[in-house]
Amino acid sequence: MLSVKSMTAFAVCALYIRATTAAVPDPPAPEPIEVTELPLPPVATDSCTSELNPRGTGCIGQGMYGDGFQSGSFLPDGNHIVAYVTFAGAPEAPDPVSIYNGSQIILIKTDGTLFANGDSWKCVTCGVPAENGQATTFDYPHAFDDGKRLLVGTYIVDCGDFDLTSVECTPEATHIYPIRWNVTPDGSGAGGSIRELRLHPDNVHLGFNSFDIENGAISQYAYFSRLQFNPAPTTGEPLAPRYDLVNVTRLFSQNDTRPFIVNGDRLVFNEEAITVGELRGFSGRGGEVTYIGYSTESCNIDVYAADLTTGAVRRLTAHPEYVDPVDISPDDQWTVVMDTRGTGRQMFMAGMRGIPPVIDLVAATVASSTRNNYQRRFFEPWLIDRYGDRGTYFGQKINDAGSGVAGSGDINDPEWNGRADPRWSPDGTKIAYWQDLTASPSCGGANPLPCHNSKYPGGRYVRFMLATLTNRVPKVLPKVDPVSDVVPWGTPYVPGSTAGVGRTLPPPGTYTLEGKASGYASVVIVDNTGSSSIKSVAVQYTDYSDDGLHVLNGYENYTRSNPSTTLEVADWFSDITQTGETNATKKTTPDGFHASVDVFQNVFEATGTLTTVIDGEIWLQPANRT
């Protein structure tokens, strides 16, 4: 249940989220949602004994911080999900060697029935002979619509002529094929790095992310490609049956995709820019790619969708809290997200609405990294209709039932953290998601937050959940036709080309950003010495307003430095006042707000304070390491 303070924030946020066209319908009424836990193998902290698992089909580890665990998509029948788990615990004699060990992919029954052996789960990759292939990555598991193949990490698991759920799908019948992206002109080598693959609904294409080093800092690009089976490759590694990514396109346009356009001494914010940061997936019917994009409002990280053909951009979320994992329903009418909305986590920096995202040219890393405390996520699952946040509508919290008491183990226990990715069932009536329990060092010891013991057998720290939308009628949708390999607004990838393709930033100088309704902002941009990346942005607002209802005055100054590739240090000074329909301030202490964040750790450390006050409601930054 949301706190009074969170509900107040929702009312405040509503002032800036308005329907922009008469075609947008009224928000939907809340609907009944039943949340249950999905079955998992028993937990072993030492040996996987016959008492723990009489059928000898293995035990999993506790899964602290979800390490080695992740729920995935539904199989096409809607009665199973695919999941990544880690088997643990040495088996008893006389079976000193068990196929149920280490990282594996399982299927989990969602309808309460059992597999032929009496288990509610089945391991698909356990015991696959070495000559049939072995996987080393298992994240973001996703089922193909043929029910016979899985996308798992950077591999495809294939059971040939047999359904994955059938008894005929044995380890001997299963093959595991690597996926390769060629990055050399002659096709040699092991191929390029690929991460976080997402299967397109046509089951022919996929998207993926890749990290690059650009201007001395980490940069991420997203790609779109066709999957092509190569039974007998003659170049590249491995020289074994594999899937090749062909007709690869970088989801970046060199034509007018900059968030800020320079016109003489003027800056113009381009809200239609296609700024694909981290790719998150595709729409239900496959016409759009979903991603984290450049902010529309300062420090407000949202998810967007861009049409793969036209490049038309749709803002899927607008609440000032942080959102990342997202899945669009099979009929494209609903979105499920993992979001910090309702927790107050990001309100101290993003709660004042309508600030243009000028300092985000340098502040995006800190704005996106404070959502976590190390491995603790503050995500909760939310259901939002196609038309997004508007008025006082901010979606429906899926796991709202329960006492809300930390450590209770209830459905809405805030110590159970939502993880990526929630997934829709093919008929649009169910949503699968998973969570893990806060553990040290994100609680206990030097951290002021208390740790809570798991109430699950074996002290399990992970749980997989199933949300059923009980009033919905199952839908049978036609198969998605294959889309074109060509993304007209993208940049075709040429093997051997450099990573950077020309992401351009405003050059150093002093500019004027005019308010759409009134006033202006004076913007000063300073570059790092010897680098084309921006070091500092200073903004002075004078009666600035984009809607004529909320007026900004004051200043904001943000400077960043990168002591290492992954570590970012921020020096932030702010004193902004908003008047009109909302009376608000966003202020740092006189000595400023100074934060450091490692993008791969997300441990929040800061000195000084940054506080936002909205119509008397005060939003403070989190304490260090909390």
N, C-alpha and C positions, 0 to 999 in steps of 0.2 A: 504494500500500500504506500502511495506517495505521501511524503510529509507535507505539513501545512506550508512550510517554506517552499518546497518544490512546486506545490500547486500555485502558490503566489507567483513564482517565477514563470509558470506556464501562462498565467494571465498577463504578465508583463510582456512576455515574448509575443503574445498574440497581437500586440499593437503593430508589430512589424511584418506579420505574415498575413497577407490579404489575398483573396481571390482576385486575379487580374482580368478575368473574363467571365461573362454571364454564363458561359458554357460549363463552368465548373460547378458540379452539383453540391448540395449541402453535404456535410460530413456524415458518414454512416453512424448509426447507433451502435453502442457496444454489443458484442454478441457473446453467447456462451462458449467458453473454451475449457476443455477438460485436459489437464496435464497429468501424465503418468510417467513412471520411470521404465525404461526398457531394460530387459535382462542382460546381464553380463556374466562371463565365466567367474567362478569363485576366485577369491584372492588368496595368494600364498605369500607369506613373508619369509618362509624358509623352504620347506619341501612341499611339493604338490602331492599330498597324500591321498590315499584311496578314500579316506574319510571326507576330505574336501571335495574330491571329484571321483565318485565311484566309477564313472564311465571311462576314466583315463584320458579325457579330452583336454587336459591342461588347466592351468590356473594362471591368472594375470597378476601383475604387480600392483602395488597400491596406487601408482600413477600420480605421485606428488607433482603439482603444477602441470598435470596433464602430459607429462613427458612421455612420449611414445603412445599417445592416445589421440583419437580424433574421430568424430562421427562424420559420415559422408552422406551421399544422396540415397534416394530410394531406388530400388530395382523397378523395372517397368510394371510389375504386378502390384506395386504399392504396399505389399505385405512384408517387405524386407528392406532393411537399410544396410549399406556397406559401412564398415568401420575399421579403423586402424587401432590395434591394441598391441600390448607387449606382454607376452607370456613369460612367467617367471617362476622360480622355485624348482629345485632339482627334483626329478621324479624319483620315487622309491624304486629299490630293487624289487623284482628281478628285471625291471626295464630301465637300465641306466641311461639309455639314450631315448629321448622323446622327440617327436616331430613338433610338439607344442612348446616351442621355446623362441625367445627373441621377438623381434618385430614381425607382425603378421597382419593379414587382412582377413576379417571375418564377415559373415552375413548374420544379421540379427533379425529374428522374427518380430514383427510389430503387431500381429493380430492374435497373440496369445497361443498360437499353435506351436508344435514342436517338429523338429526334424526327425527323420526315421530312427536315429539313435537315441532319441529322448531328450536331446539338448535343444535349447531355444536359440542356439547359435551354431554356426558351421565355419570352420577355418578353411579358407580357399587356398591360401598359399603354403600352409603347413605341409611339409614332406614333399614338395615339388622337387623332383630329381635335379641335380646340378646341371645335367645336360639339357634340361628343359628351360634353363634360365633362372637367375636369382635377382631379386630386387634389393636395392640398397636405400631407396627412398620410398616412403609410404604415405606421404601427406596428401590432403585433399582428395580422398578416394571418391570416385564418381562412376556410376554404372552407365554403360551404353544401353541404348533402347532395344538391343537384340537379346538382352538378358544373359549373354554368353561372355561378355567382356567387361573389364573394369579399367579405368584410368586410375593409376596408383602412383603418386609421386611423379617420377619421370619414366614410368613403365606402363605397359599394357598387359594385363593378365587375361589370358584367352583360354577358354575351355573347349574350343573347337566346335563340334556339333552339338554339344550338350549345354543345357541350361546350368547356370552356376548353382542353382538350388537343388539340382537333381543328384541322386546317388551315383549316376554315371559320371558326374564331374569329380573324378578322383585326382589325386596328385599326379598320377602318371598321364592323365588326359589333359593336364593343365600346362600351358607354356607362358613364360614371362618374357616379353620382348622390350628391349630398351628403346627409348625415343631419342633421336639425334637431330640436332640443328646444325647444319653445315655453315661454318663461318670462314672457310678458306677457299680461295679461287680454284684450287685443284681438287677440292673435296677431301683432302687429307686430314689426319688428326682426329681427336676425340670429339670434336664439335664444341659448340658454344654452351655457356651456362644457361640453364632454363630453370625457373622456379615458379611455384604456385600456378600450375597448369589448370585451366578451366575448360571443360568440354562444352562445345557449342551444341545447342539443341538439335542441330541437324546430324550430329554424331559423325561428321566428316571433318569438321574444323575444330581448332582449339585456340585459346589465347594463353599467353604466358607473360611473366615478368622477367626482367634481367637487370641486374645492377651493373652500373658502369661508374668509373671515376671520371668526373667532368669538372674542369676548373678546380681541381684539388679537393673536391668533395664528392660524396656519394650521390649519384644520380640514377634514377630508375626509369626505364622505358618499358612500354607494353607492346606486345606483338600479336599478330593474328596470322594463322597459317592453316594449310591443309595437311591432314594426316595421310601418309602414303606408305603402305606396307612394302618393304624391300626384302624379299625372301633370300636373295643371294647378292649382297653388296660386294662391289669390287674395289671400292675406295673407302677411306675413312674407318674409324674405329667405333664399335667392334665389327670385325668382318664375320658377322653372324646375322641371322634373320633379325630384323629390327623395323621400327617405324621411323620414317624420315619426315621431317617438317619441310614442306615444299611451298613455294610461292609465298614466302614470308613477307609480311608487311609490318613496318613499324607504325604504331598507331600515333603518329605525329604528322602534322601538316606544317609545311614551311610557309603556307599562305595564310596570313592573318589569324594565327592561333595564339598570338601573344595576349596575355591578360591585360597588359597596358601597352597602348600604342602611343608613340611619340609623334607629335605634330608641331614642329618648331619648339617653342618653349611651353607647350601644353601637353598634358597627359590625358588620355582618354581611356576609361575602363571599358574593356570589350567583354561584356557578359556572355556573348555568343561564342567566345573562344573555346576550342576543343583542347582541353588541357588534361590529357590522360596521364595521371600520375601512376598509381598502383591499380592495375586491372583487377576487378573483383568478379567478373563473370559476364553473363549475357541475360537478356530479357527472356521471358518464358517462350516466346515464339521465335526468338533468335534474331530479331531485327535490330537490336541495340546491343552495344557493349556497355557494361557498367564499370565504374571506376571512381577512385577518389580524385577530385579535380581541384583546380585552384579555387580558393575561397571566393564566394560572392560577397560575404561580409567578413570583416576582419576577425581573424582567429577562430572562425567558425568552420570547422572541417566537415564537409558534406560529401554524399555520394551523388553521382550524376550518371546519366545515360546518354549516349550519342548514337544516332542512327548510323548503321554501318554503311549505308548508301549515301544519304544526303548530308550527314554530319550534323543534323539538327540536335541541339543539346537540351536535355530535360533535367531539371534539378529535382532529385528524388526526395531529399530531406532538407529542412531549413531550420530545425531547432538548433539553438546555440551550443548544445552539448556535442560531444564527439561521436561520430558514427563511422563504421568501417565495414564489418561483414554485412553482406546484403544478398538477398535472393528474391527474384521477381516470380510471381506465380505463373503456372503454365499458361493461363489465359491472359497474362499481362495486366490484370486488373488490381493486383495487390502486391505490396512489398513487405517483406519481413526483414528487419535489421537488428543487429546487436548494437546498442546505443547506450551512452552514459546519461541520456535524458532522464530527469527525475532524481539523479544522484547529487547534482550541484557541483560535479567535479570540475567542469570547465567554465562555470559562470563567472568566476573572478576575472577572466580574460575575454570572454565572448558574450557576456550577458547584455552589454549595451548594444542594441541593435542599430543597424543602419550606418555603421562606420565603414567607409570604403576600405577594401583590403590592400592598402598601400604598404604598411609595414610588413605585410605577409610576403613581400618580395624577399625578406630576410628572416621573418619570424615563423615560417611554416613548420620548421623542424621542431621547435619548442612547443608550438601550439598543438602539434599532432602527437607529441611524445609524453605529455603530462597526463594523458588519459590512463596510464598504468602506474602502478607502483611495483617495479620489477615485473614479476610474472603475474601479479594480481591484476585482473581486468575488472573494470567497473561496469562492464556491459550487462544490459538486460535485454531480453527479446521483446520487440515491439512490432505490432501489425499496423500497417498504414495503407490506406486505399491509394489508387493510382494517382490521384490528384494532389497527394502530399499534404504536408503541414499547412494549415490555413485557419484564420480566425482563432478560436480557442481549441481547435482540433489538433492534437499531436499524436494521433494514433491510439491504439489500445495496447496496454501492457499485457503480454501473453501469460506471464506467470504471476498474476496479481493475487492469486488465492493463497491463503495461509496467514500465519501470525506476523510475518515480517521480522521475527526476532532473530538476531544474529546467533548462529550456532544451533538453531532449532532443527535444521535439516528439512524445514518446510519447503514447499515449491518456490516460495519467494524469499527464502533465506538470503540476505544480502552478502553473506560470506561465500556463497556459491557463485562463481564468476562465469559469465557467458563467454564462450569462445567461438572461433570461426569454424565452420560456416553453418548457419541455419539452412535447412533445405525443405522445399515443398514436395509433397507427394504428387504423382502424376495427375491425380484427379482433383487436386486443389482443396482437399478436406483436412489434410494433416501437415504438420510442420515438425521436423526433427531438429533438435539442437543439443548441444552438450555443454557441460559446466565442470569446473574444478573448484576445490575448496582452498581458501586462502591458507598458506603455510609460511613458515619462517623462510627467509628473513622479512617477508612482507607483513609479519605479525610477530609478537613475542620478542624477547631479548631487548635489544636497544630500541626496537620499534614500539611505540606506545600502544599500538593496536593489539588486543589480546588474540591469541590463537584459540581455535575451537576444535575439539576432537571430532573426527568423523563418526557418524552414527551408523555407518554401513559395515557389513561383515568384513573382517580383515582390515578395518580402518581405511577403506577405499576412499581416495581423494578425487575420483572422477565419477560422473554420472551422465548417462545419455537419456534424454527426455523426448517424449512424444506429446505434442499439443494437437488435440482433435477439435476442429471447429464443428461442433455437434449439430448445428442447424443448417450446415451447407449440404447441398445435393452434389454428389460426385459428378464430375464432368468427363466426358469422353471426347478428347480433342484429336483432330487429324494429325498425322505425322508431319513434322516440320520438314519442308523441302530443303534440299541443299542450297545454301546461299553461294554467291559468287566468291571466288578467291580474291577478287579485286575490291579493295576498300578505296573508293575514289579520292577521299581526302587524306589517305595515309601516304607513307613513303615506302615504296618497295625496297626491301632489304637486298643489298648486293653483297654476296660473300666476300669478306676481306675488307669491307669498308669500315671506317672508324666508328666508334660508338656515338660520339656526338654528332648530331645532324643539324645543329644550328639553332638550339634554343636561345633566343635572343632576349636580353634584358635591357631596360632603358639605360642608356649611357649616363655617366656621372653628369650632374648639372642641377640646376634649379628650375622647377616646372610649376605650372598652375593646373590644378584639377578643379574644374568647375562643377558645382552642384547642379543637379538636373532642375531643381526648383529655385535655389537661391544660393548665394555665397560662393566661396571657393576655398581650396586648400593649397597652401604653398608647400611644395615637396622638394626636399634636398636629398640627392642620392650621391653616395660616396662609394668608390670602389676599393677593394683590397689592392694593396701595392703589388704590382706584377701579376695580377689575376683579373679575369673578366667577370668574376663573381662579385655581387654587391656586398659591401661590408656594413653600410649604415644607411638608414632612411630616417629622415626627420620630417614631420608634418605639422603645419600650423593651420588650424581650422578657423575660418572667419565666417560666421553665420551660414555654415555649410548645411545644405539640406537637399536630399534627393526626392523627397515626397511632399515637401511643404508643410509637414506636420511635426517633424522632429528636427531640431536645429542644433548643430554642433559648433562649439567654440573651444579653443584650447590647443594643446600641442601633444605630440607623441614622438619620442626619439628612441630608435632601436638600433643597437650595434651588436654584431655577432663576430665571433672568432672561432676558429677550429684548431685547437691544439693538436688534434689528431683527426684522421679521416672520419671517425665515427663520433667523436666528441664535439659538441657544440656548446659554446658559452655565450650567454646573452646578457647585455647591459641595457636595461629598459627603463625609460623615464616617461611618465604619462601624467597629464592633468587635463582631462577632457570633461566638458560639461555639456549635457544635453537638456534642452528645454523644449516646450511645446506640449504635445499630448503625453510625453513622458519626461519626468525630471530625474536625471541620472548623472552620476559622476564615475569616472574611471581614473583612479589616481594611484601613483606610487608614493612611497615615503620620499622625503627630499633627497636622500642618498640613493634613490633608485631601487629597482628590483633586479636582482642578479641571479640567474639560474644557469645550471649546467645539466645537460642531458646527453647520455650516450644512446644513440638511436637503436642500438642492439640490446640495451639493458633497461631503458626507461625508468631509471631510478631518479626520482625528483629530489634535487638539492637546490636550495635557494637561500639568499640573504636579502634583507629588505622585504618590502611587501608591495603587492599590487591588489587593490581593492576596488570592486565595483559596487555602487549603491544605486538601486533602481526603485524610485518612489518609496524611499525609506528602507527597502529591504537590502541588507548588507551581505555581500558575497566575498568571502576571504579565500585566499589561496590555500591549498592543502599544506599541512606541516611537512617538514622534510621527512622523506622515506615513509610517508603514509598515503 
